[in-house]
Amino acid sequence: MKVLACDVGGTKTLLMIAHVEGVKCTPLHERSFASAAYHDFEVMLAEFIDDLHEELWPVAGACLGVAGPVSGGHAMITNLPWDIDARLLSEHFDIPRVVLINDFQAIGYGIAGLREDQLVVLQTGAPDQHGVKALIGAGTGLGEGIMVWNGRHYQVQPTEGGHVDFAPVDAVQIELLQWLLKRQARVSYENVVSGGGLASIYDFLTEKHPARQNAALTAALKEGDRAATIARFALESGDALAGEAVDLFLRIYGAQAGNLALTTLPYGGVYLAGGIAPKLITRIQQGGFMDAFHDKEPMAELMHRFPVKVIMEPRIGVIGAALRAAQTE
């Protein structure tokens, strides 16, 4: 089946024509757009279609994974003045079926289309072929989802679990919470386990240990993505304080992944998505993440039964949108 798949984000939007057979997604044509350069999604889509070879259009269906809330076939995109309506897209572009889903749902649907070499296994566990799967992903925010087998395929249920209250587990994390509460009324896991969260953790540590700051890192933080800069200095330059920030971040990330596992009992696996985990994979494999994941007495033994994997494929969202577009029910 030939479908249109879209991964719609506030910074960039990836559009793809793909052929889907079962859970195999074969890209036929794809293009990335700077989202802010377009005042309306329909203008972008029209430009994409105009650039296609004749044999690639029309399509049997379409799915848009969007960075924003979806309700009743309608979506408002976070950080963009876009109002997307599935019915209007179907009529305007003559697409028989148009489905709108949350971008984190799209990631969930994309798991079925991944090869083993697109995953890094942190824990083999004792997998159940059709068991519940849990999805967690740190990036700009912290997304969480639950996947349940319906007899034919997995249904992906989005959640707002990233916004639950941050629960520190040791003295340093208690200090971090107290530091954050001086700056905001409430602290959620997203405030800690996200790009902005990593930056906050580093700021907390520099205030706690001012003499340990690296002048080169301090200067670099003024110029670009603060979280990416901290990670780069930790991984490539061996900066001690940046490394401490990354390790604290990963322990908290692992603890919340464990909380999600206890809530959902995901014998089908816990999957780490988002842009941060692949960049920190070597640090994750050193063990702090999984130590925190396991530290759930009296349920520590249970925590070893759940498979835990990191999604390394950066196009997982658009792959998932393509697979969802091909579902007819």
Secondary structure as UniProt FT lines:
FT   STRAND          2..8
FT   STRAND          12..21
FT   TURN            22..23
FT   STRAND          24..34
FT   HELIX           35..37
FT   HELIX           41..50
FT   HELIX           54..56
FT   STRAND          61..66
FT   STRAND          70..71
FT   TURN            72..73
FT   STRAND          74..76
FT   TURN            78..79
FT   STRAND          83..85
FT   HELIX           86..93
FT   STRAND          98..102
FT   HELIX           103..110
FT   HELIX           111..113
FT   HELIX           116..118
FT   STRAND          119..123
FT   TURN            129..130
FT   STRAND          133..138
FT   STRAND          142..149
FT   STRAND          154..158
FT   HELIX           161..163
FT   HELIX           171..181
FT   TURN            182..183
FT   HELIX           189..191
FT   HELIX           195..208
FT   HELIX           210..212
FT   HELIX           215..220
FT   TURN            221..223
FT   HELIX           226..235
FT   HELIX           240..264
FT   TURN            267..268
FT   STRAND          269..273
FT   HELIX           276..279
FT   HELIX           281..284
FT   TURN            285..286
FT   HELIX           288..294
FT   TURN            297..298
FT   HELIX           300..303
FT   TURN            304..305
FT   STRAND          308..311
FT   TURN            314..315
FT   HELIX           316..325
//
